[in-house]
Amino acid sequence: MEMLHLRYFVAVAEELNFSAAARKLHMAASPLSQRIKDLEHELGQQLFDRSTHHVTLTAAGTALLPLARDVLEQVSAIPWRLQEAVRPQRSTVFLGMPAGVHPDLRERVNALAERVKARYELKRWPGTTADLVQGVHDGKLALTLARLPVTDPALEQLPVMSERLGAVVPADLFTGRDSVTLAELAEFPYVASPGEITPAYFDQLDHQLTELGVKKRIRLTNTGYGGTSEIISSGEAFSISMLDDRSPMHGYRLDDVIVLPFSDFQPQLDTGLLWRRDRDLQELVEAAKDIFAEPIIT
């Protein structure tokens, strides 16, 4: 018995007309009728009652029809079932996300998750840049977004965003202003969030401010970005943060705090995408390189 015999049988059983079944199969009615007779001979059962005007299924034909359909369906499913069988198993991987990731970067992370979903389930993992970089180094994270600079020689990095920074100042002392100079801030202490949550770049920024004449400091401990905003809103200090209103960091601002661009200073915070160069994640990394190819500048 050949698969074609079953296809011919199903076609005639569905049409109950040899001429109509032959047209459906793109063949002549006579050879189709002969193939059905061959099948009946091989099975030892009459499958159709034939008359001049009518074709009906016999009891044997009625019993064979669901069996034949099932066999044909199983055979037609072989290509995609084989593809599923040899496809690499979908695995879960993690991408690190530091605090305050810009929504445009989040959109690209979502695009990456969609791009690789057939092979990977990409989940986000929060943390400080230092912890996330260590996580990639240790193999716990496949990728991470991280505030640059990062100097781990085991990691590849791709710059993905540059965010302009401005002065976070008391609103009532700078009403109506659209910029500020470092000289105007020289008498204010500079307050940074605790070191354990602040990117390493802000250590460099702290040294720059000292060299540029901003000497006073307030060092906070056991608090977060909200604590920095509390100090600034009281009129006692200033800080530096992202200028873009869409940055999540603006969520930590109080109503009486504003962010102004510097007219004489151009600080920026760079973010990179990092991964271990020796991990077997080529498909994921290549997709990430494509999606994050053009750095975002705010």
N, C-alpha and C positions, 0 to 999 in steps of 0.2 A: 504494500500500500504506500502510495506517495502522498506528499502534502497536497499536490495539485488535485488528487482525487477528492480529498476532503473539501477543498475550496470549491470544486465544481458541485459537489453534493450540497453544500451550504447555500450556494447561489441558487440552485434549482429549488431547494426547500423553502427559501425565502420568497422566490418569485412564483413558485408552483406553475411555472410556464417555461418550457425549454427554450423557446425562441427569445423570450425576454431575458432569461438567464444567460443565454449565449451572447446577446448584445452587451450585457453588463460585463461579461468576461472578454469581450472583443474577440469572439471566435464564432465559428459556424455551429448551427444547432446539431448537425449530424455527428461530428466528432464528440460534441459534449454528451450526446445521448449514449455514444459508445463507451465513453469513459465511465459513465454512471453504471452501465451494464457490467463493465470490468470490475468496478467496486462491488457491485452486488454479487458477482460471481466469487470474488475473493472472500467476501464475508459470509457467503452462503445464505444471504437474506435478501428478499425483495424489499427495496426501500421506497419505491413509489408505485402507486396504482395509476396506470396510464389508460386514458381513453381518448377518443377523438377530440373531445372538447374540454376535458378536465384532467388535471394531475393532482393527486393527493398523496400525502405521506402514509405509509403503512405503519403498523405498530413498531416495527423495527426501525423505520426511518425516523419516527417521532422520538424513539429512545436514543438514536444516534445523534440527532441534531445538537443537543446541549454538549455532548461529549466532543463532537467535532469543533464546535465553536470554542470550547475551552482549550483544545489542543492548538487551534490556530491562534488564539490570543496568547497562549504561552510562547509559541514560536515567534510571534511578532514582537513580544516583549524582550526577547533575548538581547538585542543590541543595547537597550538602555539598562537592562539589569546587569549585563556584563560591564558596562561603563560604571555603574554604581559599585560593582564588586571590586574593580581595580582602582577606583578613585581613592586618593589618600584620605585617611580618616580625619574628619573635622576635629580640630583641637582648639582649646581655649587658651588665649594668650592675653597678656595685660600690657596696657600702655599707661605710663605714669603721667599724672596731671598735677603740676604745681598750682599753688593758689593764684587766683586772679587771671586765669587764662582767658584771653580775648575771645569774644564770640565768633570772630572770623576763623580763629584757629579751631574752635570747637566744631564749626561746620566742616572743616577739612578732616578732623578726626572722624566725624560721622560718615563722611564720604569714603574714607579709608575702610571703615568697618563694613560699609555696603559693598565696596569693591572686592573685598577678600572673604565675604561671608560664606562662600561655598567651601572654603578651605579652613578658615579660622573664625572663631567667635571672639571678637576683639572687645575686651572689657577695660574700663578706665580704673586707674588706681591712684588715689590722692596721696600727697605727701610734700615735704619740702624738697627743693632741688637736690640737696646733699643726699637725702635718703633715697630719692628716686634714681639718682645716678648710681648709687651703691647697689640698688636693686637690679639695675641693668647689668652692672659689673658681675654680680653674683648669679645672674641667670634667672632671677625671680620675675623680672619684667622683660618682655621682648623689646620694647621701645620705651622711650620717655621723652616728653617735652621737658626742657630744662632751661633755666635762666643761665645765660652765658656770662662769664667764661667757665668752661669745664675743661680740665687738663688731663683727665684719665686717658693714658695712651692706649688702653685696650678698646676704647670706644670710637666709633665713627660718629661724626656729627654733621648735620645739615642745617645751616641757618634758615629759619622759617619766618621770623618776624622781628621787626625793629619798632619799638614804641617810644615816641617822644615823651620826655618827662618834664614836669613843671613843678613850681613851688606850691606846696599846700600851706595856705596862710589863713589867718583870721579874717573873715569876710568884712567885719566892721572897720578894720584898719586899712583895707584896700578897696573900699567901695568905688565902683565906677572904673576900676583899672582893667586894662586888657593885657598888661605884662608887668614884669617886675625885674629889678636888677639885683645882682648879688650884693652891691654896695648897700642897698636899702635893707638887706636882711642881715648885715654884718653884726648888728647888735642883738639879733634874736638868736637864741640857742637853736641848734639843729637837733631835731629829735628823730631817731630812727627806731623802728620796731625792733624787738629783741633779736639778737643775732641768730638764734636757732630757727627763726622763720624767715629771716631776711636773706635774699639771694646774695652771693659773694660779691656781685657787682657793686652792691651798696657799700662794701668795705672800701673799694677803690674810690667810689664817689665821696666817701667821708674824707679820704686823704686829699682829693681834689679840692674840696670845699675849704679845708684847712689852708692849703697853698694859695687859695684865692681870697683869703681874708676872713672866712667864717670860722671863728675859733671856738665859740661856746658850744657846749654839748649837754644834752639831757639823755641819759641812758635808762631805758625802761627794762624792767624784768617782770616775768610772770604776767604778761599781758599780750594782747595781739594788736592788730592794726586799729581796732576800735580805741584802744588806749592811747595810741598816737594822736588820733583825731580829738580825743578829749583834751589833751594838753594844748593842742593848737587852738581849739575853739575858745580856750580861756585867754587867748592873747599872749601866751608866754613863750611860744616857740613856732618854728616852721618845720616842714618836712618836704620830701620830694616823692612824687608818685606819677602815675600815668596821666597824660593830658586828655586822651580820648574819653569823651563822656560815656562811650559804650563799654569802657573797661569795667569789669566787675569790681575793681578796687574802689570805684566811686561809691559802692554800696556801703563802705565803712565811713564815709564822710557824714559829719553832722551838718545841720542846716546852716550854721554860722561859720562854715569852713568852705573855702573856694580853692580852685587850682588855677594858677596863672602861668603862662609861658615865661621863660626868661628871655630878656632882650639881649643879654650878653653872655649867655651860657647855653650849651646845647647838649644836655645829657640825654642818653637814650638807653633803654633796656632791651637787650637782644635775647631772643629765645631760639633755641635749637632743638632739633629732633636727633636723638642719640640711640645707638644700638651697638651691640658687640659685633665686631667684624668677623669673629670666628664662629658665630652661631649659624646653624643651618636654617635660616629664615629668608631665603632669597626671594621667594614669591611675595612675602609680606613686605620686605625691605624695598623691592623694586616698585611695588604699588605705592608705598609711602613716598619714595623719591619722586614719582610722577605727580602725585597729588600735591605735595608740598614744594614742587619745583620752583615756583615763583614766590620769593619772600614777600610777606605782607608788611607794608610800611604805613604807620599811622602818624 
